[in-house]
């Protein structure tokens, strides 16, 4: 059996052969999940091509008892997961690459790179195939031969890439690996002798990790804004659970509570497998922590903190959109005048009334002349049928909303609200080839409708319910009668 | 005299015991005019445990006012009444925020269903009508009812919120007596009111001490210098019926909300006209279905639209109920 052999030939040789289609995406995903798992050795893990991983273990080896025990631990864990792995450790990425591929599971001592690379073939230098054949054709068959050759003719004939790779492998030039994930500013972890399978135990470990984290955060004078709990399963799967906080946080019970919400939201879907043997709590981003003095009464009046924590718990459990706050914007359009944004989002609107710097704006006085706006507004105005109006531009006599007929007893209005021409640019309608003309027409109509003037009426029906209706567009603008919508309810 | 004092001591001890059992442990004092006054001391300031509507008759029916540290149910008959039910709850909130400085926000939680069916609370209108600033509002919109209940329960135990409003449509199974009891206990512990707005729902057993049923009422005309302006729509008005309260007194009131004064006013004279109009197009109320067993039909309710064969005339049994021997016998 050789590489590049046809399936028919292979079947002829071995009739029972199993044929599996290549799936580069799945291979990539597998490599990424392995990279995640390798996070237990160092936070700096980079992918190398399709079949390799770079681990920057600077300053990490002593945690595993030195380089050799670390290598052995890594190899044995991979072996138990069912992977065939070759690894090498060296002071430079290039030498480690060569060590892994050409002299399996070898540790190259610092300063010995040249001696190690010398007898290896040219492919140990990570150079292109084309350059390699050209070098071999001039008789340079090993890395040692290239090192011995004079540099300037080499650059002239084979390009700078060759010497760059060589220098990197020998440590004359620094080579930066690009880690997949940014290294967390702070992280604490616990290796567990016995894998744990209970979510409650995970939470206990989280709290004790958070206690360790607290002192580190205190030393830095910071609090955590984003935290991630990374759970390493014994069979190699890694889960990352991240929570965000509205304000810098360092109290262990609070951190534990946030993860509790997140874990209980995942609930039964959480696959524990054979348990977790390493749990890490990482702080992904921090912010300065302000310490406030509590009052003597004991009833802590730091209400904002309570609300922030409450909001964080809702966000951790039910998602960012589950808790909202209204933000007023200077706009005439009712649906734009108040935006509801997620609680955690910082509002950066240049025309936000609440965020004018310097002077605090007085709220608009509640004078009689101000038209009254409803207390409930529909996300999208609901179309209603209006068979007749008293006068063409006037309020409806009755209307049908959600199949029920409502007779209008009294009406106030109109309050005319036009589109904001200073904001809206007229978009060009793009027509794709072969698009249904009906679809295009609908799109044009929807865009036109958004710019139409609306006449709003407050109406009251026979039973005393008060509605906010509007007529879209004016009579005589087109051959079709303007449409009516119900936009809100009054008290 | 001494005997009288001993009796009073006994009565006080018993009252205290009752209060302990009921879970309210305020200090009760006998005032000179013979009525009980309840005072809860906090930080040297007496806090009124009752939210008084300002309408004497309504407050008396409710036994002094709505309890602040409790769950209060506010019902609406139909989804389209959501505007006036929410308006009444907001008026109560406005009264609450008027007496206490509105530093703490109000949380308005609900399911996505009710917010899409009846509209999302619009902060612009809330400020104009009820003087509640957008900064003092938080909303929570979640798709599932159990999540909405969880949010409300967690919020109800917070002292940092001034009130919690939970809005639910229909009679879902999750919102049973136990769920209301949980909400009520948390509200009692934190001392903050929880308003449970139940749109398009029928009355069910509840742990809330008060249940109010709100329906719309025609607004009076706007008052101008030269008198009422014909055809105009004035202040918001509600018809409030007390369906459950500590005093168990029934009562129906037509209240008008004064947005300028932020106070209720009772309306009596116009009540008649409102009543007359309301009977014009009666529709039987059916709660929004929620995939649970139907509650037993109350006496006298019928389906809104009956299909099938023509009904028997009134006061006569229908065909099925008619005795067999009177049925027209088939021949042949």
Interface residues (C-beta under 8 A of the other chain):
Chain A: X297 X299 X303 X304 X306 X307 X310 X311 X313 X314 X317 X318 X321 X322 X323 X324 X325 X326 X327 X328 X334 X337 X338 X340 X343 X354 X363 X366 X370 X372 X373 X374 X375 X376 X377 X378 X379 X401 X402 X404 X409 X410 X411 X412 X458 X459 X460 X462 X463 X464 X465 X466 X467 X488 X489 X490 X491
Chain B: X43 X80 X81 X82 X83 X84 X86 X87 X88 X90 X91 X103 X104 X105 X115 X116 X118 X119 X120 X121 X122 X123 X124 X125 X126 X127 X128 X129 X130 X131 X133 X134 X135 X137 X138 X139 X140 X141 X142 X147 X150 X151 X154 X155 X158 X159 X160 X161 X215 X216 X217 X218 X219 X231 X232 X233 X236 X237 X238 X239 X257 X259 X260 X274 X277 X278 X280 X281
